[in-house]
């Protein structure tokens, strides 16, 4: 298996894993992928879940390696996708646009 095959396989597994997430987690990941960087408040504003449930889902998704948490200079916590960069993959752009 060459490097390109490995990258395509990893992207396909990442997308398949995302599709198989529970609804609440999938909604959160979809929004984070769309926006690339979101605060918990922005996530809550886009999903129909309480802050506590969103935080539980975020903790699970971070533990699973699906998303990552980062802080900006002001200390604001952001959540970002932890998927292979779409520009590195050969996956059709239409699939990324649907996410």
C-alpha positions as CSV (number, residue, x, y, z in Angstrom):
1,X,0.0,0.0,0.0
2,X,1.5,3.3,-1.0
3,X,1.2,6.6,0.9
4,X,-1.7,7.9,-1.3
5,X,-3.7,4.6,-0.8
6,X,-3.1,4.9,3.0
7,X,-4.3,8.5,3.0
8,X,-7.4,7.7,1.0
9,X,-8.1,4.7,3.3
10,X,-7.7,6.8,6.4
11,X,-10.1,9.5,5.0
12,X,-12.7,6.8,4.1
13,X,-12.4,5.3,7.6
14,X,-12.8,8.7,9.2
15,X,-15.9,9.5,7.2
16,X,-17.3,6.1,7.9
17,X,-16.7,6.5,11.6
18,X,-18.4,9.8,11.5
19,X,-21.5,8.4,9.8
20,X,-21.7,5.7,12.5
21,X,-21.6,8.2,15.4
22,X,-24.8,8.7,17.5
23,X,-27.0,11.5,16.2
24,X,-25.9,14.2,18.7
25,X,-22.2,13.5,18.2
26,X,-22.6,13.4,14.4
27,X,-24.4,16.8,14.5
28,X,-21.6,18.3,16.5
29,X,-18.9,16.9,14.3
30,X,-20.7,18.0,11.2
31,X,-20.9,21.6,12.4
32,X,-17.3,21.6,13.5
33,X,-16.2,20.3,10.1
34,X,-18.3,22.9,8.3
35,X,-16.9,25.8,10.4
36,X,-13.5,24.4,11.1
37,X,-13.3,26.1,14.5
38,X,-16.2,26.6,17.0
39,X,-16.7,27.4,20.6
40,X,-19.1,25.4,22.7
41,X,-21.5,28.4,22.6
42,X,-21.5,28.3,18.8
43,X,-22.1,24.6,18.8
44,X,-25.0,24.9,21.3
45,X,-26.6,27.5,19.1
46,X,-26.6,25.1,16.1
47,X,-27.7,21.9,17.8
48,X,-30.8,21.1,19.8
49,X,-28.9,19.9,22.9
50,X,-28.2,21.3,26.4
51,X,-24.7,22.6,27.3
52,X,-24.1,19.5,29.5
53,X,-25.0,17.1,26.8
54,X,-22.8,19.0,24.3
55,X,-19.9,19.0,26.7
56,X,-20.3,15.2,27.3
57,X,-20.3,14.6,23.5
58,X,-17.3,16.9,23.0
59,X,-15.3,15.0,25.8
60,X,-16.2,11.7,24.1
61,X,-15.2,13.0,20.6
62,X,-11.9,14.4,21.9
63,X,-11.2,11.0,23.6
64,X,-11.9,9.2,20.4
65,X,-9.6,11.6,18.4
66,X,-12.4,12.9,16.2
67,X,-12.0,16.5,17.3
68,X,-9.4,18.4,19.2
69,X,-9.6,21.2,21.7
70,X,-7.4,24.4,21.4
71,X,-7.2,27.8,23.0
72,X,-6.6,31.1,21.3
73,X,-4.5,33.9,22.8
74,X,-7.4,35.2,24.8
75,X,-8.0,31.8,26.4
76,X,-11.1,31.0,24.5
77,X,-11.6,27.3,23.9
78,X,-12.2,26.1,20.4
79,X,-13.0,22.8,18.9
80,X,-11.6,21.7,15.6
81,X,-11.9,18.6,13.4
82,X,-9.1,16.1,13.8
83,X,-9.5,14.5,10.3
84,X,-7.0,14.3,7.6
85,X,-6.8,17.6,5.7
86,X,-9.2,17.4,2.8
87,X,-6.7,19.1,0.5
88,X,-4.4,16.1,1.1
89,X,-7.0,13.6,0.1
90,X,-8.2,12.7,-3.3
91,X,-11.8,12.5,-2.0
92,X,-14.3,14.2,-4.3
93,X,-14.9,17.8,-3.2
94,X,-18.7,17.3,-3.4
95,X,-18.4,14.9,-0.4
96,X,-16.5,17.5,1.7
97,X,-19.1,20.1,0.7
98,X,-22.0,17.9,1.9
99,X,-20.3,17.6,5.3
